Amino acid sequence: MEDNEDLGKENDEDELETDLHEDGDEGEESSDGAPALERNLGTQPIDAVIEKHALKNHDVVQMNRGGLTHKIVQKARKGRRLKPNMKVRVTEALNVTLKQRGIDEKYGVGQLFNY
């Protein structure tokens, strides 16, 4: 009987391993069974621009009319997926910040995000 119990435990472990992705997280699927979009896309070009001009997240948030938080700017820099309208807001706020500091550079969404 003990052999059967051990065999059952091994099968459970095999199933667990197949349910995990490379990063150790369980895989998520959409309602139609397709794999979910990757959320963590790595450091984005916007991070290099902000570092290049010695800006902080607060500088970008401060120049926005509203609806932009420090958390959203941090997500943008680290590559957490943002909705298209949020990418536009972050881009516009960054451009206003650069203009206010006398930096004559203007960026588009495609230049700041690689997704």
Secondary structure as GFF3:
##gff-version 3
##sequence-region A 1 115
A	DSSP	alpha_helix	2	19	.	.	.	ID=ss1
A	DSSP	alpha_helix	45	52	.	.	.	ID=ss2
A	DSSP	alpha_helix	57	62	.	.	.	ID=ss3
A	DSSP	alpha_helix	70	78	.	.	.	ID=ss4
A	DSSP	alpha_helix	84	100	.	.	.	ID=ss5
A	DSSP	alpha_helix	109	112	.	.	.	ID=ss6
###
